[in-house]
Amino acid sequence: MTARNHNQVLQSLLKKGFEQIKKKDHIVLRFKYINEVKEAEFRTKLSHNRQDLNDHLLTQMAKQCGLNKQQFLDLVDCPLSQQKYEEILNNSTDKIY
């Protein structure tokens, strides 16, 4: 079972280029990806309760960010840089508009 600290996830994603949008019920994190060929926007959210994020929530957040769970954990734990994240998005065919 995998779990991550709420604040660790929030701070890590903010350092990787996500921006925080405050809503009443959740904290929404948005990542805009634009290059010469693709434009995409990924959103995920955290609750305000600051409880640890369980395996299910981490998997859902990974999907919302265009990653598999291990890639998302690497993004949060820092082996995956913002540049590498953008390379993964560039090579992905999902969520292109």
WONOR-V182134 format. One record per backbone hydrogen bond with DSSP energy under -0.5 kcal/mol. CO is the residue of the C=O (numbers start at 1). NH is the residue of the N-H. Records with the same first field share a line. If there is no record, write none. Layout:
# WONOR-V182134
CO = NH / NH
This chain:
# WONOR-V182134
4 = 53
5 = 9
6 = 10
7 = 11
8 = 12
9 = 13
10 = 14
11 = 15
12 = 16
13 = 18
14 = 17
19 = 30
21 = 28
25 = 48
26 = 23 / 28
27 = 46
28 = 21
29 = 44
30 = 19
31 = 33 / 42
32 = 34
33 = 40
38 = 35
39 = 97
40 = 33
42 = 31
44 = 29
46 = 27
47 = 50
52 = 54
53 = 4
54 = 58
55 = 59
56 = 60
57 = 61
58 = 62
59 = 63
60 = 64
61 = 65
62 = 67
63 = 66
64 = 43
68 = 72
69 = 73
70 = 74
71 = 75
72 = 76
73 = 77
74 = 78 / 79 / 80
79 = 81
81 = 85
82 = 86
83 = 87
84 = 88
85 = 89
86 = 90
87 = 91
88 = 92
89 = 92
93 = 96
